[in-house]
Amino acid sequence: MTVFYAGLHFLVDGLCALAMFGIFLPGGRGIYPMLIYNFCAFALQMPMGVLLDALNEKEKGGRKKNFALFAAAAGVVCTVAGLAAGPAVLGTGNALFHVGGGVGTIQEDNEKNWKGRGLGVFVAPGALGLYLGTLAAKQGFQRAGIPGVIAGMLLLGAAAVYVSRKGRKNKGRQECHGSEGPKPAGAGTVRLALCCLAVVFLRSYIGMEVTFSWKNDMTAGLLAVLAIVGGKVAGGFLAARHGAMKTAVFSLVPASLCYFCCTVMPLGLAALFFFNMTMPVTLYQMARRLPAYPGFAFGFLTFALFLGFLPGYFQALPWAPGNVTGGVGCAVSLILMAWGICGTGRKAGGRPI
C-alpha cells in the first residue's frame, strides 16, 4: 500500500500546486489564498489525525476497518472538489489525504518491520509533485494538466482500494497498531516530541528562507528537488540500518558544512540532500514513541511545517544570510535531535544508539 500512497502523494500535491499557482493565485487575488491553503493543508492534519486515531481505537478485535484508506480516499475527492470550491477545501483535502496516507504507511511500516523505510518513500514524492505542478502552472499548462492528474489519481486510488481489499481477505485479520516499539514514557516522550517539533520547524523555515543563486533555470530547480526527494528516501533506509542518532550525525554535520558554502551548486545540492534525510527520522521517532496514536504523531509534525512557513510568508527579516541560517540551523537541529533521542533510552527508534 505504501507504493500506492506515495504515488497518490505525488499526484495530490501536484494537483494542489497546479490549482494554487494556475487558478487561485494569478490575477491579483491578494496574499490570503496561500495562507488559507497552507493552514488547512498543514495545521488541520493534527486534529484530523486525532480523530483518525479515535476511530481506530474503537475497532477492538475482529477484522478492522481500514480508516486510513477511507481518509486518504476522502482526501483525494475533497482535493478535486477544491478546484471549484477554493483554497480552503483544496487544503483540507490535501490534509485529509496526508493523514490517511501517513497513518496507512506507518501501519504497514510497523507490520512489515521496515523500521521507518516506508515513511521516507511515502513523503518524498510530494516535493516532486509540488515542483512539477508549480512549474506546469507557471508555464500555463494547468488546463491540460489538471484532467490528466485527476485521471491518474482516480486510477491509482481504485487500484489501492482493490489491493487493500484483496490483502485483507487473504490476511483475515490484521492488527492496526502492529508496533512493538518502546512505550510512551512521560517526560522522555514529551522531550522527544518538542525536539522533533523544533527540528521540523527549522527544516521548514530554512526551506522558505534560504535561496540559492545558482537555482535560476529548470535544470537546476529539478536537480534541487531531486536532492530533496533522494534525501528523504535515503534517510529512512539509513536510519533503519544504523539507527536514528548515527543517521542524524551522518546527515546534519555535512549538511551544516555544505550550507555554509551553498553558493556553489554541488555543495548546495548536497546540503539539501543531507538536511532532508532527517525528515523520516523525526517522523519515525514520533510514531515509535506514540504507537497507539500514529495520526497525532504525523499531524503534530506537519503543524511544525506550517509554523515554519509563517515567517517567510509574513516577510519577517532573516536574522542572518541564507548560508549562515542554513549552516547554524543544521547544527542546532543536530543538538535538538541528540537531546531528544538520547533522552528516550538506549534503543530509541528500535536500534541501539
N, C-alpha and C positions, 0 to 999 in steps of 0.2 A: 504493500500500500504506500510506503514512503515514496516510491518512484512516481506513483500517480499524484500524490500530494505535491511533490517537487515540481512536476510538470505543470500542474494547475497553478502553483505559486508563480511560476514564470508567466503564465498567461493572465492571471488575475492582476498581478502588478503591472504587466504590460498594458492591459486594458485601462487600468486606472490612470496610468501616465498618458495614454492616448486621449482619454476623456478630459483630464485636467488641463493639459497643455494644448489640446486641439479644440476643445469646446468651451470649458468654463473660464479659463484664464485670459484668452485673447479678447480683444475688443474693449479694453479699459474697464473691466468689471471690478477693479479695486483689488485690495490685498487680502480681503477676508475669505474668499473661497479656499485658498491654500491653508489658512489657519483652521477653518471649519473641517476641511478634509482630513488634515493631519490629526486633529483632536479625535475625530470619530474613528479614524483608522488605527491609531496607536493607543490613545488613552482609554478607549472603551474596551480594549481587549482584556483588561484586568477584571472588571465586573462581569463581562461575558464568561471569562474563564472560571470565576467563582460559581456562576450559575451552572456551567457545564460540569464542574466537579460535584455540585449538589445533585445533579441528575444522575451522574454515575454512581454516587454514594447510595442512592435509593435502590439501585439494582443489586440486590443481595441474593446470591445463589442462582442456579439455573442458567439459562442462556441469556447473556447480557445484550441489551440493545446497543448498537453502535452509534451513540450520541455524537461522537466526534465526527463521523462521516455525515450524519444529519446536519451538523453545524456547518461543515465545510460546504456541503451541497447548498444549504440555505444561503451561505455567503456568496456563492457563485451567482445564484439567482438574484440576490439583492444587489450585487455589483452591476449586473446587467441592467437591472431596473434603475440604478443610479445614473445611467446615461441620460435618462429622461427626467428623473426626479431631482438631480442636483448633487453637489459635493457631499452633503451630509449623508444621503442614502448610499452614495458611492463608497464613502469612507466606512460606513457601518458594515456594508457588505464585505469590504476588504478585511475589517477586523474580525467579523464572524468566520470568514474563511480561514484566516490565520490561526485563530484559536482552535477551530476544529481540526485543521491540518496539523497544527503543532501538537495538540494532545494526541491525535492519532499516531503521529510519528513517535512521540515519547512512549506510548503504549507498545508499539511494535519494537522500538529500540530495547525496551525492558524485556519483552517476551523473548526476543531473539538474542539477548545478551550482547548487543552491539557496543555497549559502553559509550554511547554518545556519537557513534559514527553516523547514525541516521539523522541526527539533528543538523549537522553541517550540510548534509545532502539536501535536506528539506529547505533550509533557509537560503542557501546560496543562489539558486536560480532567480530569486526575487530581484536581486540587484541587476542582473542582466535584463530581466523583463522591464524594469523601470527605465534603464538606459535606452533600450531599443524602442520602447513605447514613446519616450520623450523625443528621441531623435526622429521617429516617424511623424509625430505630431508637428514638430517644428519644420519638417520638410513638406507638410501639407498632405500627408498620406492617411489621415485619420478616417476619411470616408471609405477608403479601400481596405484599411487595416482592421477597423472595428468589426465588420461582419466576419472576417476570417478568424479573428481571435475568439469571437463568441462561438463560432462553429467548432473550433478546436477545444474550447472549454467544455462544450456540451458533449462532444465525443469522448474526451478524456474522462469527464465526470461519469458518463454512463459506463465506461469500462471499469472505473474504480468501484462503482456500485456492484457491477456484475462479479468482479473478482472478490470483493468483500463478502458478498452473499455466498458464493461458492466456497470460499475459505472457511466461513463459519459453519456451513453444513458439514464439511469434512472434519472440522475440529469437534463439532458437537457442543463443546463448552470451552470457554477461554476466560482467563482472569483479566479484568480491565487494569488492575494495578499489579502487574507482574513483577514489580521490583522487589528485590530482597536487599536493597542497599541499606545504609545506615538510617536510623530513625531520627525524627526531629529531636533536637537536643537543646531546647531552651535558648540560652544566651548565645551559644555557638551558632545556632541556625540563624538567629537574628543578625549576628555579626556578619555571617557569610552573605545573607540577603542584602544588607546595606552596602557591603563591599562590592557585590556584583552589580547592584543598582548604580553605584558611583562609577564603576568601570564602563558600564553600558552608556551612561550619561556622557562620559568623556569621549567614548568612541563616536557617539552621535554628534557631540559638539565639535570635535576635531574634523569629522567628515563635512560639517557645514562650514567651518571657519577656514580650514587650510585649503588653499588653491595652489595649483601647480602651473608655472609659466609655460611649461612645455606641453600642457594639455590644451592645445589650440587647434586640433583638427580631429576628424573622425577616427583616424587610426590610433592616435594617442588616447582618445577617450575610450575606445574599445579595449585597448591594452590595459587601461586603468581599471575598468570594470571587471575584466577577466582576472586581474590580480586580486581584486576583492573576492570574486567568486571562488577562485582557487584557494585563497587563504582560508575561507570559511570551511570548505570541504576538508582541506588538509589538517586544520586544527582539530576537527572531530576525530580523525583517524589517528593523529599523533597522540592525542590525549588518551585514547583508548589503549594504545600500546605502551606509552611511557608514563602516564599519569598526568594529572592536572598541573601540578606545580612545576614539573620539569618542562612541560609544554609552555607554561606561562613565561618561564625564564628564557627558553629557546626562542620564543616569538617576540617578546617585548624588549629584550635587550637589543637585538639587531634592529627592531622597529624604531626604537628611540634613536639609535645612531644614524639610521638611514633618514629619518625625518629631519635631522639637523642639516643634512646635505640633499634634501629632496628637490632642490632646483635642478639637479642632474637627473635626467629621466630614468635611467636604470635604478638609481637609488630611490627615487620617488615611487617607482613601481614596487620595489622590494619593501618599502615602508608600508604601502597599502596591503601587500600580501601578508606580511608578518603581523601587522596590527590586527587584521581581521581574523587571524587564527584564534583569537581569544573568544570570538562570538559563541561557537558551540560549547566551549569550555565553561563559560559562565552559565549558559542555559542548562547544561548537563548537571553542573553542581547544584543549581536550584532544584531541578527535577529530582535528583537523588536525595536531597535533604528533605524534600516535601513529597514523598512518593504517593501519598493519597490526594494530592492537590496539584496535578500537572497543569491544569488550566490557570490556576492562580500563579504558579511559577512562571509560566510563559507570559501571561499578561502583565505581571509585575515588572518584568524586564523591558517589555515593549513600552510601558509607561515611561521608563527612563529614556527611551528613544525620543518620545515626544518632548520631554523636558530638555533634552539636548538640542532639539530643533528650535526652541523658543529664542535663545539669544541671537542666533543668526537671523531669524525671521524679523525680530524687532530691531535689527541692525545695531545691536549693542557693540561698542567698540572692543575689539580684541585686546587682550592685555599685553600681547607680545606679537612679533612677526609670526607668520604661519609655521615656519620651520622650527622655531623655538616652542610654539604652542604644541606642535606635534611631538617633538622630542621630549619635552617635560611631561606632557600628558601620558605618553607611553611609560615613562619612568614611574609616575605616580600610580598608574594602573598596575604595574608590577608590585609595588608596595601594598596596594589595596588587596590584590589577589593573594599575595603571600599571607597577609594578616587574616583574611577571611578563610582561606583554605586550610592553612596550618592550624587555625583555631578550632577546626571541626574534628580533629583526630588524625591519627596516622594513616588511616585508609580512606581519606576523603576521596569521593569520586570512584570508589571501588578499587583503587590501586594504591600501593604504598607511595607516599610522598618521597 
